Amino acid sequence: MSSMITTTAWVRRGVAAQFPTKYEIDEKEMDRISKLARMQLEDAQEDLSAAKAEEEDTAMDEDQNDDAMEDDSKDEAPKESSDVKTTEDDDVLKEFDLDHYDSDEVDEDGEKITMFGNVQSLAYHQPNEEDPYLVIPEDEEDEDREELQIMPTDNLLLAGKVEDEVAHLEVYVYEDHADNLYVHHDIMLPGIPLCLEWLDMPVGKNTEGRTQGNFVAVGTMEPDIEIWDLDVVDSMYPNAILGQGGQDEDRKKSKKKKPKANDEYHIDSILALAANRQHRNLLASASADRTVKLWDLNTTSCAKSYSHHTDKVCSLDWHPKESTILLSGSYDRTVVAADMRAPDAKARWGVDSDVENVRWDPHDPNFFYVTTDGGQVYRYDVRNVPATPAESKPVWTLQAHDSSVSSFDINRTIPGFLVTGSTDKEVKLWNVENDKPSMVVSRKLDVGKVFSTGFAPDAEVSFRLAVAGSKGNVQIWDASTNGAVRRAFVSRLPDFEGEVKERMIGVNQDDDEESEDEGVEPGAEGAAGGPDGWESMDED
């Protein structure tokens, strides 16, 4: 596995700082970093001690099983080896002459030679005079400032990436008018990123007095949720940590014994995040530990924990109008709509295979969509609650792909316009108007297995699709330039009349590279169970 992008998220226009600030360490921040570093060092030392103790126990057991003759021979061998090693070490030390390492050498004239050469050749400056080697010229500062500039007409695109076993978050700037996509800065992550959620709520340090923000919550293979300020470049540590990592005492206790599922923090990978747009301080998280947790971003603590499922919970979505209703999907093959104020007030639907994505229909919130590992897309009416999950009756079922529908999104500008992405490497656009789903176009965009697809959030660019997957690259597809899309939605957008050259934007993308349209017969694919979306990320 050399490189792959596992998750993406758009940031709408105008919310990013036009000139992001560079990370600076003050005394307060240094204390915070020192504390976190000390905790990490203690963890490493405890792990090392445990490993040594285990190694000693193993060696002792082996000695007890050996007979006396073997013990004698083993006792003699190490002495000889040790003597040889000591002699070799002495030779190395003599070579570097460490006994006189702090003595200054002298040249032919008897002058001391320092690490800087002849000290008399160094230039000196008066106390009030600026050293040109230490002061950055104003024009260079202006150039650096311009390089970081983000225009109000730009979108940010966030991508969770794994490259050569190193995990990080890439922050792209998308300039639609210039057909340009580039990495603005990146953030190191503690584990493989699995989900991202943009937050307009300031969270954590240095946010006093702020009411708006440009933050991202990141869920990884680790059980903690990290929150980063996107308007700060080169940050070393997150603004806040939701979970056990943010609680010193609980962290120490956890080292003594493996934690069990609880009401305060997750103990396994974070698979989904959902910010409540009406109650901005609320963030929901779903985990492989089978729980859903509700976090108060004002206090960075867990407010509620829910156990609605019997297997990993992989997808979440808040109701667009009923702000306390949360939709959750699980590998237990059920979907639950629950009122977070009353955990017992819930409805449950069943599907034929593991759930991959759940989404409310923003154009008619009486309905929601479910995509599965078996390649299906379901549309349900929330008012039609079955007596048991097995009796669930969808409005319609679509066999969208031969493999897992690993990604899914709904266009918020055009009703009935959907996108599905699959581990079969295809991206498909659908017209489901009047509950008659039909495929508009299918594409392979050279991103490998598709792990993420999403429409841009602003009306002006709502036909732009971000697509990413197992090859580790991002493509921006302007679907409005596709002939089939223009013909399908021209009745709702008169500006779509006429043909244009199709537009695809990527980083280091060859402008002449084109993908081929594939068959557009709806439901032509046969049913076939695909591998789990997260367990099958490796490129074929």
C-alpha positions as CSV (number, residue, x, y, z in Angstrom):
1,M,0.0,0.0,0.0
2,S,1.8,3.1,-1.2
3,S,-0.9,5.8,-1.0
4,M,-4.6,6.1,-0.6
5,I,-7.3,8.7,0.3
6,T,-9.9,7.2,2.6
7,T,-12.2,10.2,3.2
8,T,-12.8,13.8,2.0
9,A,-14.9,16.8,3.1
10,W,-15.7,20.1,1.5
11,V,-15.5,23.5,3.2
12,R,-17.9,26.1,1.8
13,R,-16.7,29.4,0.3
14,G,-15.9,32.4,2.4
15,V,-15.4,30.7,5.8
16,A,-11.6,30.1,5.6
17,A,-9.4,33.0,6.8
18,Q,-8.0,34.9,3.8
19,F,-4.6,34.9,5.3
20,P,-4.1,31.8,7.6
21,T,-1.7,32.3,10.5
22,K,1.4,30.4,11.0
23,Y,1.6,28.3,14.2
24,E,3.5,30.1,17.0
25,I,4.5,28.7,20.3
26,D,3.9,30.9,23.4
27,E,4.6,29.9,27.0
28,K,1.0,28.6,27.5
29,E,1.2,26.5,24.4
30,M,4.7,25.2,25.3
31,D,3.3,24.0,28.6
32,R,0.5,22.2,26.8
33,I,2.8,20.5,24.3
34,S,5.2,19.5,27.1
35,K,2.4,17.9,29.0
36,L,1.2,16.0,26.0
37,A,4.8,15.0,25.1
38,R,5.4,13.8,28.7
39,M,2.2,11.7,28.6
40,Q,3.4,10.1,25.3
41,L,6.9,9.5,26.8
42,E,5.3,7.8,29.9
43,D,3.2,5.6,27.7
44,A,6.3,4.6,25.7
45,Q,8.3,3.9,28.8
46,E,5.5,1.8,30.3
47,D,5.2,-0.2,27.0
48,L,9.0,-0.7,27.0
49,S,9.0,-1.9,30.6
50,A,6.2,-4.3,29.9
51,A,8.0,-5.7,26.9
52,K,11.3,-6.1,28.9
53,A,9.4,-7.9,31.7
54,E,7.8,-10.2,29.2
55,E,11.2,-10.9,27.6
56,E,12.8,-11.7,31.0
57,D,9.9,-14.0,31.9
58,T,10.3,-15.9,28.7
59,A,14.1,-16.2,29.1
60,M,13.6,-17.5,32.7
61,D,11.2,-20.1,31.5
62,E,13.6,-21.3,28.9
63,D,16.5,-21.6,31.4
64,Q,14.4,-23.7,33.7
65,N,13.7,-26.2,30.9
66,D,17.4,-26.6,30.0
67,D,19.6,-29.2,31.7
68,A,22.7,-28.4,33.7
69,M,25.2,-29.1,30.9
70,E,23.4,-26.7,28.5
71,D,23.3,-24.1,31.2
72,D,27.1,-24.3,31.7
73,S,27.8,-23.9,28.0
74,K,25.5,-20.9,27.7
75,D,27.1,-19.3,30.7
76,E,30.6,-19.4,29.0
77,A,29.5,-18.2,25.6
78,P,28.2,-14.7,26.6
79,K,31.5,-13.9,28.5
80,E,33.6,-14.4,25.4
81,S,31.1,-12.4,23.3
82,S,31.0,-9.7,25.9
83,D,34.8,-9.4,26.0
84,V,34.9,-9.0,22.2
85,K,32.2,-6.4,22.2
86,T,34.0,-4.4,25.0
87,T,37.2,-4.3,23.0
88,E,35.4,-3.1,19.8
89,D,33.6,-0.4,21.8
90,D,37.0,0.8,23.2
91,D,38.4,1.1,19.7
92,V,35.5,3.2,18.6
93,L,35.9,5.5,21.6
94,K,39.6,5.9,21.0
95,E,39.0,6.9,17.4
96,F,36.7,9.8,18.4
97,D,39.0,10.8,21.3
98,L,36.1,11.6,23.5
99,D,38.3,12.4,26.5
100,H,39.4,15.6,24.7
101,Y,36.2,16.4,22.9
102,D,35.9,19.9,24.4
103,S,39.5,20.9,23.7
104,D,40.0,23.5,21.0
105,E,42.3,22.7,18.1
106,V,44.9,25.3,17.0
107,D,46.1,26.2,13.5
108,E,49.7,26.8,12.3
109,D,49.7,30.3,13.8
110,G,48.5,29.0,17.1
111,E,45.0,30.4,16.7
112,K,42.1,28.4,18.0
113,I,39.9,26.8,15.4
114,T,36.2,26.8,16.2
115,M,33.2,25.2,14.5
116,F,32.8,28.4,12.6
117,G,36.4,28.6,11.4
118,N,38.4,31.6,12.3
119,V,36.2,33.6,14.7
120,Q,37.9,36.9,13.6
121,S,36.3,36.6,10.2
122,L,32.7,36.8,11.6
123,A,30.8,40.0,11.1
124,Y,29.6,41.9,14.2
125,H,26.6,44.3,14.5
126,Q,26.0,47.1,16.9
127,P,23.3,46.3,19.6
128,N,20.7,48.4,17.8
129,E,21.7,47.3,14.3
130,E,19.6,44.7,12.5
131,D,21.5,41.6,11.3
132,P,20.6,41.0,7.6
133,Y,20.9,37.3,8.1
134,L,18.3,37.2,10.8
135,V,15.7,39.7,9.6
136,I,13.4,38.6,6.8
137,P,13.0,41.3,4.2
138,E,9.4,42.7,3.9
139,D,9.1,41.6,0.3
140,E,9.8,38.0,1.3
141,E,7.2,38.1,4.1
142,D,4.7,39.5,1.5
143,E,5.4,36.6,-0.8
144,D,4.9,34.0,1.9
145,R,1.7,35.7,2.9
146,E,0.4,35.7,-0.7
147,E,1.3,32.0,-1.1
148,L,-1.0,31.2,1.9
149,Q,-3.8,33.5,0.7
150,I,-7.2,31.9,0.3
151,M,-9.7,33.9,-1.8
152,P,-13.4,34.2,-0.7
153,T,-14.3,32.5,-4.0
154,D,-12.2,29.4,-3.2
155,N,-13.4,26.2,-1.6
156,L,-11.3,24.1,0.7
157,L,-11.3,20.3,0.2
158,L,-10.0,18.1,3.0
159,A,-8.6,14.7,2.3
160,G,-7.6,12.0,4.8
161,K,-4.5,10.3,3.3
162,V,-2.2,7.4,4.1
163,E,1.1,7.5,2.3
164,D,3.9,5.0,2.9
165,E,2.2,4.1,6.2
166,V,2.2,7.8,7.3
167,A,-1.2,9.3,7.9
168,H,-2.0,12.9,7.4
169,L,-4.8,15.4,6.4
170,E,-4.2,17.3,3.2
171,V,-5.9,20.7,3.0
172,Y,-6.5,21.6,-0.7
173,V,-7.6,24.9,-2.2
174,Y,-10.0,24.6,-5.2
175,E,-10.1,27.6,-7.5
176,D,-13.0,26.8,-9.7
177,H,-12.5,29.8,-12.1
178,A,-8.9,28.8,-12.7
179,D,-9.4,25.0,-12.9
180,N,-6.8,24.7,-10.2
181,L,-6.5,22.3,-7.3
182,Y,-3.4,22.4,-5.0
183,V,-2.4,21.3,-1.5
184,H,-2.3,24.4,0.8
185,H,-0.9,22.6,3.9
186,D,-1.2,19.3,5.7
187,I,-1.6,18.0,9.2
188,M,0.0,14.8,10.7
189,L,-2.5,12.3,12.1
190,P,-2.0,9.6,14.7
191,G,-3.7,6.8,12.7
192,I,-5.4,6.0,9.4
193,P,-8.1,8.6,8.8
194,L,-11.6,7.1,8.4
195,C,-14.0,10.1,8.6
196,L,-13.9,13.9,8.6
197,E,-16.5,16.5,9.6
198,W,-16.2,20.3,9.1
199,L,-17.1,22.4,12.1
200,D,-18.0,26.1,12.2
201,M,-17.8,26.0,16.0
202,P,-14.5,27.2,17.6
203,V,-13.2,24.4,19.8
204,G,-10.3,24.2,22.2
205,K,-7.4,26.4,22.8
206,N,-7.1,30.1,21.8
207,T,-10.8,30.4,20.9
208,E,-11.9,32.9,23.6
209,G,-14.3,35.4,22.2
210,R,-14.7,33.7,18.8
211,T,-18.2,32.8,17.6
212,Q,-17.3,31.4,14.2
213,G,-14.6,29.0,13.2
214,N,-13.1,26.9,10.5
215,F,-12.3,23.6,12.2
216,V,-12.3,19.9,11.3
217,A,-13.0,16.9,13.5
218,V,-11.0,13.8,12.4
219,G,-11.8,10.2,13.2
220,T,-9.1,7.6,12.8
221,M,-8.3,4.0,13.6
222,E,-7.5,5.4,17.1
223,P,-10.4,5.8,19.6
224,D,-9.9,9.5,20.1
225,I,-11.3,12.3,17.9
226,E,-8.9,15.2,17.1
227,I,-10.1,18.7,16.3
228,W,-7.8,21.0,14.3
229,D,-8.0,24.7,13.4
230,L,-7.8,24.9,9.6
231,D,-6.9,28.6,9.7
232,V,-3.6,27.8,11.4
233,V,-0.7,26.4,9.3
234,D,2.0,24.0,10.7
235,S,0.2,23.2,14.0
236,M,2.0,20.5,16.1
237,Y,-0.9,19.3,18.2
238,P,-4.7,19.5,17.8
239,N,-6.8,22.2,19.4
240,A,-8.8,19.6,21.3
241,I,-9.0,15.8,21.8
242,L,-12.4,14.2,22.4
243,G,-12.0,11.0,24.3
244,Q,-9.6,9.2,26.6
245,G,-6.6,11.0,25.2
246,G,-7.9,14.3,26.6
247,Q,-8.4,12.9,30.1
248,D,-5.1,12.5,32.0
249,E,-6.3,10.4,34.9
250,D,-8.3,8.0,32.7
251,R,-5.3,7.7,30.4
252,K,-3.2,6.6,33.3
253,K,-5.8,4.1,34.5
254,S,-6.2,2.7,31.0
255,K,-2.5,1.5,31.0
256,K,-3.2,-0.8,33.8
257,K,-6.0,-2.7,32.1
258,K,-7.7,-2.6,28.8
259,P,-10.8,-0.3,28.9
260,K,-14.3,-1.6,28.3
261,A,-17.1,0.1,26.5
262,N,-18.4,3.0,28.6
263,D,-20.4,6.2,28.6
264,E,-17.4,8.6,28.6
265,Y,-15.2,7.8,25.6
266,H,-14.8,5.4,22.7
267,I,-12.4,2.4,22.9
268,D,-12.2,1.6,19.2
269,S,-11.9,3.2,15.8
270,I,-14.0,6.2,14.9
271,L,-16.0,5.3,11.8
272,A,-18.4,8.3,11.4
273,L,-18.9,11.9,12.6
274,A,-21.9,14.2,12.2
275,A,-22.1,17.8,13.4
276,N,-25.5,19.2,14.4
277,R,-26.0,22.3,12.3
278,Q,-28.8,23.7,14.5
279,H,-27.2,23.0,17.8
280,R,-23.6,23.9,16.8
281,N,-22.0,22.6,20.0
282,L,-23.1,19.0,19.4
283,L,-21.1,16.5,17.5
284,A,-22.1,12.8,17.2
285,S,-19.6,10.0,16.7
286,A,-20.0,6.4,15.7
287,S,-17.4,3.7,16.5
288,A,-16.3,0.1,16.0
289,D,-17.0,-0.3,19.7
290,R,-20.8,-0.4,18.7
291,T,-21.7,2.8,20.4
292,V,-22.8,6.3,19.3
293,K,-21.7,9.2,21.4
294,L,-22.8,12.8,21.7
295,W,-20.1,15.3,22.5
296,D,-20.5,18.9,23.9
297,L,-17.9,20.9,22.0
298,N,-18.1,23.7,24.6
299,T,-16.7,21.3,27.3
300,T,-15.1,18.7,24.9
301,S,-16.8,16.0,27.0
302,C,-19.2,13.2,26.2
303,A,-22.8,14.2,27.1
304,K,-24.5,11.0,26.1
305,S,-23.8,7.5,24.9
306,Y,-26.1,5.2,23.0
307,S,-26.0,1.4,22.3
308,H,-28.6,1.0,19.6
309,H,-26.6,-1.5,17.6
310,T,-25.0,-4.9,18.1
311,D,-22.1,-4.4,15.6
312,K,-19.9,-1.6,14.4
313,V,-21.7,1.7,13.7
314,C,-20.4,3.1,10.5
315,S,-22.6,6.0,9.4
316,L,-24.5,8.9,10.9
317,D,-26.7,11.8,9.7
318,W,-28.8,14.4,11.6
319,H,-32.3,15.1,10.5
320,P,-32.4,18.4,8.4
321,K,-35.4,19.8,10.4
322,E,-35.9,17.8,13.5
323,S,-32.6,18.7,15.1
324,T,-32.6,16.0,17.8
325,I,-33.3,13.0,15.4
326,L,-30.2,11.1,14.5
327,L,-29.9,8.4,11.8
328,S,-27.4,5.6,12.3
329,G,-26.3,2.6,10.2
330,S,-24.4,-0.5,11.3
331,Y,-22.8,-3.7,10.2
332,D,-25.6,-5.4,12.1
333,R,-27.6,-4.7,8.9
334,T,-30.0,-2.3,10.6
335,V,-30.7,1.5,10.4
336,V,-32.0,3.3,13.5
337,A,-33.7,6.7,13.7
338,A,-33.6,7.8,17.3
339,D,-34.5,10.9,19.3
340,M,-31.3,11.8,21.2
341,R,-33.4,13.3,24.1
342,A,-35.2,9.9,24.6
343,P,-33.0,6.9,23.8
344,D,-35.9,4.5,23.9
345,A,-37.8,6.5,21.2
346,K,-36.4,4.9,18.1
347,A,-37.4,3.1,14.9
348,R,-35.4,0.4,13.2
349,W,-35.2,-0.8,9.6
350,G,-33.4,-3.8,8.2
351,V,-31.4,-4.3,5.0
352,D,-29.9,-7.4,3.2
353,S,-26.2,-6.7,3.9
354,D,-23.9,-4.5,6.0
355,V,-24.7,-0.8,5.9
356,E,-22.2,1.5,4.3
357,N,-23.9,5.0,4.3
358,V,-27.1,6.5,5.6
359,R,-28.4,10.0,4.5
360,W,-31.6,12.0,5.0
361,D,-33.1,13.4,1.8
362,P,-32.5,17.2,2.2
363,H,-35.3,17.9,-0.3
364,D,-37.9,15.8,1.6
365,P,-36.8,14.7,5.1
366,N,-39.6,12.2,5.3
367,F,-37.3,10.0,3.4
368,F,-33.8,8.6,3.8
369,Y,-31.3,6.6,1.8
370,V,-29.2,3.6,2.7
371,T,-26.3,2.1,0.8
372,T,-24.9,-1.3,1.5
373,D,-21.9,-3.6,1.1
374,G,-23.9,-5.7,-1.4
375,G,-24.1,-2.8,-3.9
376,Q,-27.7,-1.7,-3.2
377,V,-29.2,1.7,-2.6
378,Y,-32.5,1.8,-0.6
379,R,-35.0,4.6,-0.2
380,Y,-37.2,4.5,2.9
381,D,-40.2,6.5,4.2
382,V,-39.5,7.3,7.8
383,R,-43.3,7.3,8.4
384,N,-43.5,3.6,7.5
385,V,-41.9,2.0,10.5
386,P,-41.9,-1.8,10.4
387,A,-42.9,-4.0,13.3
388,T,-39.5,-5.8,12.9
389,P,-36.5,-5.0,10.8
390,A,-37.2,-8.1,8.7
391,E,-40.5,-6.6,7.6
392,S,-38.9,-3.4,6.3
393,K,-40.3,-2.2,2.9
394,P,-38.3,0.4,1.0
395,V,-40.0,2.8,-1.4
396,W,-37.5,1.3,-4.0
397,T,-34.3,-0.7,-4.1
398,L,-31.6,-0.1,-6.7
399,Q,-28.7,-2.5,-7.5
400,A,-26.3,0.3,-8.1
401,H,-23.0,-1.6,-8.2
402,D,-21.6,-5.1,-8.3
403,S,-19.5,-4.3,-5.2
404,S,-19.9,-2.3,-2.1
405,V,-21.4,1.2,-2.4
406,S,-18.6,2.7,-0.3
407,S,-19.5,6.4,-0.9
408,F,-22.7,8.3,-1.5
409,D,-24.0,11.9,-1.7
410,I,-27.1,13.9,-2.6
411,N,-27.0,17.1,-4.6
412,R,-28.5,19.9,-2.4
413,T,-29.4,22.1,-5.3
414,I,-31.1,19.7,-7.7
415,P,-33.7,17.3,-6.2
416,G,-33.3,13.7,-7.2
417,F,-29.6,14.0,-8.2
418,L,-27.5,11.3,-6.5
419,V,-23.9,10.0,-6.8
420,T,-22.6,6.6,-5.8
421,G,-19.0,5.4,-5.6
422,S,-17.9,1.8,-5.3
423,T,-15.0,-0.5,-4.6
424,D,-15.6,-1.6,-8.2
425,K,-13.8,1.7,-9.1
426,E,-16.9,3.2,-10.8
427,V,-18.6,6.5,-10.0
428,K,-22.3,6.7,-11.1
429,L,-24.6,9.7,-11.3
430,W,-28.3,8.9,-10.9
431,N,-31.6,10.7,-11.6
432,V,-34.2,9.4,-9.0
433,E,-36.9,12.0,-9.7
434,N,-40.5,10.8,-9.2
435,D,-39.1,7.6,-7.5
436,K,-37.9,6.2,-10.9
437,P,-34.2,5.8,-10.5
438,S,-32.2,5.8,-13.7
439,M,-28.5,6.0,-14.3
440,V,-27.3,9.1,-16.0
441,V,-23.6,8.3,-16.5
442,S,-21.0,5.9,-15.2
443,R,-17.3,6.8,-15.1
444,K,-13.9,5.4,-13.9
445,L,-11.9,8.4,-12.9
446,D,-8.6,6.8,-12.3
447,V,-8.7,7.0,-8.5
448,G,-8.8,3.3,-7.9
449,K,-11.4,1.9,-5.6
450,V,-13.7,4.8,-4.8
451,F,-13.8,5.6,-1.0
452,S,-15.2,9.1,-1.2
453,T,-17.6,11.1,-3.4
454,G,-19.1,14.4,-2.5
455,F,-20.9,17.4,-4.2
456,A,-19.5,20.8,-3.4
457,P,-21.6,22.7,-0.8
458,D,-22.1,26.0,-2.6
459,A,-24.9,26.5,-5.1
460,E,-22.5,28.1,-7.6
461,V,-20.4,25.0,-7.8
462,S,-22.9,22.4,-6.7
463,F,-22.3,20.2,-9.8
464,R,-18.6,19.8,-8.8
465,L,-17.8,16.4,-7.5
466,A,-14.8,15.5,-5.4
467,V,-13.8,11.8,-6.0
468,A,-10.9,10.0,-4.2
469,G,-9.8,6.4,-3.5
470,S,-7.2,3.8,-3.3
471,K,-4.7,5.4,-5.7
472,G,-4.2,8.3,-3.4
473,N,-5.3,11.1,-5.7
474,V,-8.3,13.5,-5.8
475,Q,-10.3,14.4,-8.9
476,I,-12.8,17.2,-9.2
477,W,-15.4,16.4,-11.8
478,D,-17.5,19.3,-13.1
479,A,-20.6,17.2,-13.9
480,S,-22.4,20.1,-15.5
481,T,-20.0,19.8,-18.4
482,N,-21.1,16.2,-19.1
483,G,-23.5,15.8,-22.0
484,A,-25.7,13.2,-20.3
485,V,-26.0,15.2,-17.2
486,R,-26.9,18.3,-19.1
487,R,-29.6,16.5,-21.0
488,A,-31.0,14.9,-17.8
489,F,-31.3,18.1,-15.9
490,V,-31.8,20.7,-18.6
491,S,-35.5,21.0,-17.7
492,R,-34.6,22.2,-14.2
493,L,-31.6,24.3,-15.3
494,P,-32.2,26.1,-18.6
495,D,-28.6,27.4,-18.5
496,F,-27.6,23.9,-19.3
497,E,-28.6,24.2,-23.0
498,G,-25.8,23.5,-25.5
499,E,-22.7,21.3,-25.3
500,V,-19.4,22.2,-23.7
501,K,-16.1,20.5,-23.3
502,E,-16.1,18.2,-20.3
503,R,-14.0,19.4,-17.3
504,M,-11.9,17.3,-14.9
505,I,-9.5,18.9,-12.4
506,G,-6.8,17.2,-10.4
507,V,-3.4,17.7,-8.9
508,N,-0.8,17.2,-11.6
509,Q,-3.6,16.1,-13.9
510,D,-3.0,15.9,-17.6
511,D,-5.7,18.2,-19.2
512,D,-5.9,15.9,-22.2
513,E,-6.7,12.8,-20.2
514,E,-10.3,11.7,-20.8
515,S,-12.3,8.9,-19.3
516,E,-14.8,6.8,-21.3
517,D,-18.5,6.9,-20.7
518,E,-19.9,3.5,-19.8
519,G,-23.3,1.9,-20.3
520,V,-26.3,3.9,-18.9
521,E,-29.0,1.3,-18.5
522,P,-30.4,1.5,-15.0
523,G,-30.0,-1.6,-12.8
524,A,-28.0,-3.5,-15.5
525,E,-25.5,-4.7,-12.9
526,G,-26.1,-8.1,-11.2
527,A,-26.2,-8.5,-7.5
528,A,-23.0,-9.5,-5.9
529,G,-21.7,-9.2,-2.4
530,G,-18.6,-7.1,-2.2
531,P,-15.9,-6.9,0.5
532,D,-16.1,-4.5,3.4
533,G,-15.3,-1.0,2.3
534,W,-12.6,-0.5,5.0
535,E,-11.2,-4.0,4.8
536,S,-10.5,-3.9,1.1
537,M,-8.7,-0.6,0.6
538,D,-5.6,-2.2,-1.0
539,E,-5.4,-1.5,-4.7
540,D,-5.9,-4.5,-7.0
